[in-house]
Amino acid sequence: MKYVDVLVAGAGPAGSQAALTVAQAGYSVALLEKRPEVGQPVRCAEGVSEKWLLKHTGVEKTWIDAEVKGAVLRSPDGNKAVMEYAEKGYILNRARFDRYLAWRAADSGAFLLTCAAVTKIDPCEEFFIVKTQHSTHQEIRATLLILADGIESRLAPQLGIPTVLKPHDIEFCLQYTLGGIAYDEGYVEMIGGNEIAPGGYAWIFPKGEKKANVGLGLLGGRSLPGLNAQFFLDRFVARRFPDASIIRTVAGAVSASEPLNKMCGEGFMIVGDAARLANPLTGAGIGNALESGTLAGQTAVRALAAGKRNKEFLEDYQHDLMKSVGHVSKKFYRIKEPFVKFSDTDINRMIQVASQIDPSRMTVAGLLEAAFKENKAVLSLIRKAFFS
Ligand SMILES: Cc1cc2nc3c(=O)[nH]c(=O)nc-3n(C[C@H](O)[C@H](O)[C@H](O)COP(=O)(O)OP(=O)(O)OC[C@H]3O[C@@H](n4cnc5c(N)ncnc54)[C@H](O)[C@@H]3O)c2cc1C
């Protein structure tokens, strides 16, 4: 049986980043991915802010499809507000990006295995025995485990951490990559409205060369028989891009919840979407996945160096993560709650107010302030979330 210091389950951005961090410190690490090819199929609109790439990966032209300078926010009445980003935004080629991250970890010494779904975790006194579906490595022994199995997150419950999401804490998404469309490729566009995407929003993310990821998310509990994500997306596309080719279809879910209360236990840590780290308001999760993978990897390295694997030691990871992105995510969650109850009139008013702001000075905080102009409690939350 193979023995490693750390086993990482799931080779998305969170898992690959964790494996890289451990491998670079000279410890043995296995990175197990259930799919035959890392990064495929893509389940993402692929937008990410430059700051996360500069911090964790650098920027490689081979996996960037488009660069954007801002966002157009559109209300149901067609009015728009423009936000120029302070830093660049990128639309990734996620298939290549995820493969790059996993292969980079492998190049640094991680033992990467595809077709290797982790099925069962048996905790022992000083290690885990991890059962997999891989043809030759059916059992691997690991001192530490990092669970990076994404939104489905089936592994944490085996170790006593419940990850089931409440219906109103999940967005069901459908996206088409459209070809042959004419639109402003310098901006991402987000469109709100209960007729467009109840409890969520529609997006248009440029992919370059007249292509774009066009999709939407519906809050769980808001879709009715026949009125599901496909109904809303088909209607949106028929109105906005009636002659477009559909060159790729992506279905998936994003958590719109708070981060897990417990992200670690005896010998293990949970990262990325599995720890419910996607932004509950926007659904963006790539940045937090990279951040959590790095922090969990660093904690694993410190634990191995100290010969510790107890929960109290690994709680450093949760502490560092909450300080870095978790507390802000919790505040976003509290803002999300009133936000998803907005009527179309509220959204029209918000964009109307926001459209008066100079695009170069407009921020997410500014937009939310416009949204909650008359709600002092939420306004104070926004100010705390962004300015403290
Ligand atoms: C439609 C849609 C659009 C999105 N758009 C954006 C966006 O524009 N920007 C953004 O920042 N975020 C976006 N997100 C969210 C983003 O995709 C995730 O937050 C991000 O991928 C999380 O990374 P991760 O590594 O935690 O999980 P994942 O990327 O989901 O990786 C988890 C990996 O674990 C593997 N796995 C699962 N179970 C097992 C197992 N038992 N054994 C081994 N391997 C396993 C999976 O196959 C997968 O490769 C979007 C999500 C969806 C669904």
The ligand as a Gaussian input file, in Angstrom:
#p B3LYP/6-31G(d) Opt

LIG

0 1
 C      -21.988000      27.588000     -13.650000
 C      -20.905000      28.062000     -12.718000
 C      -20.253000      29.257000     -12.967000
 C      -19.228000      29.683000     -12.117000
 N      -18.565000      30.824000     -12.441000
 C      -17.552000      31.251000     -11.667000
 C      -16.794000      32.408000     -12.032000
 O      -16.993000      33.013000     -13.085000
 N      -15.787000      32.805000     -11.208000
 C      -15.494000      32.135000     -10.036000
 O      -14.586000      32.574000      -9.309000
 N      -16.188000      31.032000      -9.682000
 C      -17.180000      30.556000     -10.475000
 N      -17.848000      29.412000     -10.140000
 C      -17.427000      28.686000      -8.929000
 C      -16.111000      27.948000      -9.166000
 O      -16.213000      27.131000     -10.298000
 C      -15.740000      27.137000      -7.929000
 O      -15.842000      27.963000      -6.803000
 C      -14.331000      26.547000      -8.007000
 O      -14.207000      25.632000      -9.055000
 C      -14.012000      25.849000      -6.676000
 O      -12.787000      25.155000      -6.773000
 P      -12.588000      23.813000      -5.929000
 O      -11.222000      23.354000      -6.219000
 O      -13.001000      24.012000      -4.538000
 O      -13.668000      22.787000      -6.530000
 P      -13.788000      22.193000      -7.992000
 O      -13.224000      23.087000      -9.004000
 O      -15.220000      21.784000      -8.143000
 O      -12.892000      20.888000      -7.942000
 C      -13.265000      19.754000      -7.193000
 C      -12.617000      18.560000      -7.855000
 O      -12.801000      17.416000      -7.032000
 C      -13.098000      16.300000      -7.854000
 N      -13.767000      15.313000      -6.998000
 C      -15.020000      15.358000      -6.507000
 N      -15.257000      14.285000      -5.716000
 C      -14.107000      13.578000      -5.710000
 C      -13.724000      12.363000      -5.070000
 N      -14.568000      11.676000      -4.287000
 N      -12.481000      11.864000      -5.283000
 C      -11.599000      12.542000      -6.093000
 N      -11.920000      13.692000      -6.741000
 C      -13.153000      14.207000      -6.534000
 C      -13.964000      16.891000      -8.953000
 O      -14.005000      16.062000     -10.086000
 C      -13.253000      18.211000      -9.211000
 O      -12.241000      18.094000     -10.172000
 C      -18.874000      28.931000     -10.971000
 C      -19.539000      27.726000     -10.709000
 C      -20.531000      27.285000     -11.570000
 C      -21.210000      25.968000     -11.295000

